[in-house]
């Protein structure tokens, strides 16, 4: 038994950085350990998964999957909550976390593995981490060859995944267009409000921050797009990095979000929730692909069982409310289009 949490992952990992940001905000004593090729077999055997990050609690419990990790920490440390106590904001937080976990990851893969500068920068960072080589360590010819081999191995997996989720080179216009639109929406929001749901960070802020830290403000191409179309995101990331649960304002008694969040929720409904509905129908019919057109032409995407499970978990947050609270949530969120996908029946 030890007195600190251990987080295994890599620096340029979306969900590793999400969990590290959450733990820093909650003030949890944390040791970050790179999941190198040397330790991976032991970590994966004990955790029962190849995914990152993996958390080892002070009691020796092994946890994985960023949302269950976050919810476990919410139960364990209720004095530093990241889920709002009121129904509208709590359901909105779950909807947005599911979005930032499941949808912008397409752009994260696209930029990193289909643009040479991003492939070298972000892909090289991942390769160094899994080899246990410091990011700033000088390399000789042999070291360069080792890093390149490791990078190409990760790239092989990443490009197969990108193709399956409709984020490959053929989707460039869609990936860039959807990313710029999201950045512009967030820029307008953060010009008025410190965090997604108000004056203090909530669960979806850490999902967004993980993507920014590991990909969108790290890799050259998406960072350049943010600098041109959404500079408020840079200031937002700095605010979130500095925020600590013991020094944020109390929860607002007003169970409402800023008007500037409405365009984000509509964006979620038009894109991600369109996929959720198509994915649900395809899985229910036993199909392996869905067709989706977000205005850039029809594309075929593989069905995603995990995404259907997270949809059902988000839906459970709405279904678990009492009638009065559910009516309150529906009055606010129904017009924005983000509840239809949550009413689909559970199929997995």
Rosetta blueprint (number, residue, H / E / L):
1 X L
2 X L
3 X L
4 X L
5 X E
6 X E
7 X E
8 X E
9 X E
10 X L
11 X L
12 X L
13 X L
14 X H
15 X H
16 X H
17 X H
18 X H
19 X H
20 X H
21 X H
22 X H
23 X H
24 X H
25 X H
26 X H
27 X L
28 X L
29 X L
30 X E
31 X E
32 X E
33 X E
34 X E
35 X L
36 X L
37 X H
38 X H
39 X H
40 X H
41 X H
42 X H
43 X H
44 X H
45 X H
46 X H
47 X H
48 X L
49 X L
50 X L
51 X L
52 X L
53 X L
54 X E
55 X E
56 X E
57 X L
58 X L
59 X L
60 X L
61 X L
62 X E
63 X E
64 X E
65 X L
66 X H
67 X H
68 X H
69 X H
70 X H
71 X H
72 X H
73 X H
74 X H
75 X H
76 X H
77 X L
78 X H
79 X H
80 X H
81 X L
82 X L
83 X L
84 X L
85 X L
86 X L
87 X H
88 X H
89 X H
90 X H
91 X H
92 X H
93 X H
94 X H
95 X H
96 X H
97 X H
98 X H
99 X H
100 X H
101 X H
102 X H
103 X L
104 X L
105 X H
106 X H
107 X H
108 X H
109 X H
110 X H
111 X H
112 X H
113 X H
114 X H
115 X L
116 X H
117 X H
118 X H
119 X H
120 X H
121 X H
122 X H
123 X H
124 X H
125 X H
126 X H
127 X H
128 X H
129 X H
130 X H
131 X H
132 X L
133 X L
134 X L
135 X L
136 X L
137 X L
138 X L
139 X L
140 X L
141 X H
142 X H
143 X H
144 X H
145 X H
146 X H
147 X H
148 X H
149 X H
150 X H
151 X H
152 X H
153 X H
154 X H
155 X H
156 X H
157 X H
158 X H
159 X H
160 X H
161 X H
162 X H
163 X H
164 X H
165 X L
166 X L
167 X L
168 X L
169 X H
170 X H
171 X H
172 X H
173 X H
174 X H
175 X H
176 X H
177 X H
178 X H
179 X H
180 X H
181 X H
182 X H
183 X H
184 X H
185 X H
186 X H
187 X H
188 X H
189 X H
190 X H
191 X L
192 X L
193 X L
194 X L
195 X E
196 X L
197 X L
198 X E
199 X L
200 X L
201 X L
202 X L
203 X H
204 X H
205 X H
206 X H
207 X H
208 X H
209 X H
210 X H
211 X H
212 X H
213 X H
214 X H
215 X H
216 X H
217 X L
218 X L
219 X L
220 X H
221 X H
222 X H
223 X H
224 X H
225 X H
226 X H
227 X H
228 X H
229 X H
230 X L
231 X L
232 X H
233 X H
234 X H
235 X H
236 X H
237 X H
238 X H
239 X H
240 X H
241 X H
242 X H
243 X L
244 X L
245 X H
246 X H
247 X H
248 X L
249 X L
250 X L
251 X L
252 X L
253 X L
254 X L
255 X L
256 X L
257 X L
258 X L
259 X H
260 X H
261 X H
262 X H
263 X H
264 X H
265 X H
266 X H
267 X H
268 X H
269 X H
270 X H
271 X L
272 X H
273 X H
274 X H
275 X H
276 X H
277 X H
278 X H
279 X H
280 X H
281 X H
282 X H
283 X H
284 X H
285 X L
286 X L
287 X L
288 X L
289 X E
290 X E
291 X E
292 X E
293 X L
294 X L
295 X L
296 X L
297 X L
298 X L
299 X E
300 X E
301 X E
302 X E
303 X L
304 X L
305 X H
306 X H
307 X H
308 X H
309 X H
310 X H
311 X H
312 X H
313 X H
314 X H
315 X H
316 X H
317 X H
318 X H
319 X H
320 X L
321 X L
322 X L
323 X H
324 X H
325 X H
326 X H
327 X H
328 X H
329 X H
330 X H
331 X H
332 X H
333 X H
334 X H
335 X H
336 X H
337 X L
338 X L
339 X L
340 X H
341 X H
342 X H
343 X H
344 X L
345 X L
346 X L
347 X L
348 X L
